[in-house]
Amino acid sequence: MADTEKTTADPIMAPTTSSFEQTEQFRKRSHGQSSEMVLFKEDDTRLDATRARLTALLERHENLKERLSRDSDKIIFERLQREFEAAKISHAEEICLDEDQWNDGLIATIREKVHIESEKKALQSQTSMLSDQQQSRTAYRIKNKVIYCLDSARIGILYETSFAGEPFESYHCVLESKSFLEKMTVSEHTVPFFLPIKEAETNFLSSNAIKFIDCVGDMLQAYVDRREQVHLVKELYGNQIAELFHSLPYNMIEFVIEDYYCKVTASVRYSELVCTLPSRARVLSWPIHTSKKISSRGENGGTHASPSPSRLTYAEEALTIMSLPEAYAEIVLNLKRPVRQVSPNVLRD
């Protein structure tokens, strides 16, 4: 009876063991597929988060642009523009300075002049005396900056900007002080609000007026340069660019290129607002054809591995040593070679 029970028990246990192994193998395969799906979802989540962040940045950009167009900002700009144009006409001469002449002693001389002139006008007003001869004024030019003597003991700085040898917009900054011995402050300006002129004033103006004036001028010129580089890329290659994002001062720029064989994402950062070339660049490439095969099953019933992006070091180097339009052309012209090295079959599909 025991033998009969043993022979009947063996056939029952055998299929149970085989079924367990099959279940375990299926569970492992399912776990592997689930892990891949988790990775895909994490990638999608990161991309969605980045896209949402940049979308929010663009919305903020539009809101801030609307703020710039307010009547008060326009009134200040138009008034200062008229005042600086009148100052240009009233100044008898314009002296071009070299680097050695551009120093604190010159600023002290200009400050003394505007205060003496202001005191004379005040005295004439009190005694009802009219000056027979208007005080002659001198403007001083150093590179892209022109220094004017303004009424009411003020100093005006006109910042001229350019790109590729062509003149662009000008900006204004007015400095004043209650007396020759007191420190100067910025009373008015037309510098874009997203450039930290207040920080520059705090750090430099009271101790080194030359450094403050130069810092603001460098920030404005670099801002215009970065902005026009982006505009030129959009003008020349807009039909090739899938997406392009940038911050207000154009010190953070990201763009996406989608070709028939790969997708390229580029991100550049400028460490300082006076820089015209990025300090950091990150360029990644995804083979598009390979990514389309992710869901197809392999010979063993599994799925193809997710294509990992490859860094395009030649593109990152180009972005940090060339202007943005030149670097873009370099990236596109040499894109096939690194893609072929990473995924040899991509360009044959």
Salt bridges, closest charged atoms under 4 A:
GLU24 OE2 - ARG27 NH2 2.58
ASP43 OD1 - ARG46 NH2 2.42
GLU62 OE2 - LYS65 NZ 3.76
GLU83 OE2 - ARG154 NH2 2.22
GLU94 OE2 - ARG141 NE 2.90
GLU99 OE2 - LYS143 NZ 2.87
GLU117 OE2 - LYS121 NZ 3.63
GLU117 OE2 - ARG137 NH2 2.56
ASP151 OD1 - LYS121 NZ 3.05
ASP151 OD1 - ARG137 NH2 2.50
GLU160 OE1 - ARG141 NH1 2.95
GLU169 OE2 - ARG227 NH1 2.64
GLU188 OE2 - ARG79 NH2 2.19
GLU201 OE1 - LYS198 NZ 3.58
ASP214 OD1 - LYS145 NZ 3.31
GLU228 OE2 - ARG227 NE 2.84
GLU228 OE2 - HIS231 ND1 3.54
GLU243 OE2 - ARG51 NH1 2.58
GLU254 OE2 - ARG53 NH2 3.96
GLU254 OE2 - ARG269 NH2 2.84
GLU316 OE1 - ARG311 NH2 2.58
ASP349 OD2 - LYS293 NZ 3.64
